[in-house]
Amino acid sequence: MKLEGKVAYITGGTKGIGYGIAESLLEQGMKVAISGRSQESADEAVKRLNKSDRVLGLVSDVSKLGDEKKAVAAVLDTWGQLDVVMANAGVGHFAPIDELEDDKWHQMINTNLNGVYHTLKASVEALKTSEGYYMTLASLAGTNFFATAAGYNATKFGVVGFTQAAMLDLRQYNIKVTTIMPGSVSSNFNNNDPSDKDAWKIQPEDIGKLVVDLLTMHPRTLPSKIEVRPTRPDLK
């Protein structure tokens, strides 16, 4: 894919991994729409990206299909095309299953799992037109289960399975589909405040570079499921 002038939509793109991906795509000359839960957070992210002519800040709750349809419509109204979609928005709550609160279980299901479906459902026709690329941001928790993560594991195992099945459905339209499964990332996830203590972790710009590499790979080749982890977790 020649990236200059292409259009991307990133859910949860106002901070963390989504923001790092947006920075990397903008550096390639792309136009990027990012969504957040409030217009204030979206506007602030657009300001920080400092590419106002090529960035669109949107409000969308990915747990609501209607919100995602409106977001995709705004992208198409603004730029007339949609080439890359990154379903990145996610939340995590961690507790033993007998202590996990019902509302937190449902928030993870609705955001992490229903959200990737809503994002694809809203964008798939545009991606058919552009023969574009759909990506999901899963986690190593989508293949490795651990205590206190029953709810989070359930959603991320689901995201991996959903994305791989969608890949088989959509490749007949020349749509490429990939899920990225990071380990520890220096981001705002789970109320983390990134600092020097996170230097050993994957950085958001590292995931951004990975996304660029995927987009520029020869179209005959599809890395459909990618695990990525810190090189030296012993340094934490």
C-alpha positions, 0 to 999 in steps of 0.5 A: 500500500502506498501510504501518502494520502491514504485515510485511517480511522483509529478507535481509542486514538487520543492516547497510548497505543492508538496515539502512537499509531496515529503519529506513525501514520501521519509521518507517512503522509496519511490522513488520520481520524482518531476517536475518544470518549469525549470531544475534549480529549479528541480535540486535545489529541489533535492539537498535540499531533499538530497536523490539523489539516490531516487529523480529525478528532471524533467522539465515539463509544465503540460499545455502540454500533450507532456511534461507530457508524457516525464516526465512519460517516464523518471520515467519509464525508471529510475525506471521501475514502477509508483505507485503514481501520485500527480497532484499538479501544479497550479497557481492563479490570483485574480481580479474581473471578469471584470478586469481579464486579458485574458492571466491569465484566460487561464493560470489558465485553462491550468495549473490547469484544463488541467494540471490534465487531461494531468498528468492522461492521461500520467500516466494512463496506468502505474497506471493500471499496478501497480494498483496505486493511482492518486491524485489531489490537488484542493482547498476549492475554488473548493466548495466555490466561492468568489469574485475576484476568478471567474477564480480560482473557475472555475478551482478548481470546474473543478478539483474536478468534473474531479477527482471524475468522473475519480475515477468512471472510474478507480476503475474497474482497482483497481486504487484509485483516490482522490482529496485533497481540502486544505484551507490556506496553508503556501506555495509559492502560489500566490507569498507568502513568507512563514514566521512566519506569516503563522504559523496558516496555514496548513503546506506543511508537513501536506498535506504530512502526509495526503498523506501518510495516504491515501496511507497506508489506507486499500484498501477496503476504499477510501476517494475520496474527502477530505476537510482540513482547518486550525484549528484556522484561527482566529489567522491570 
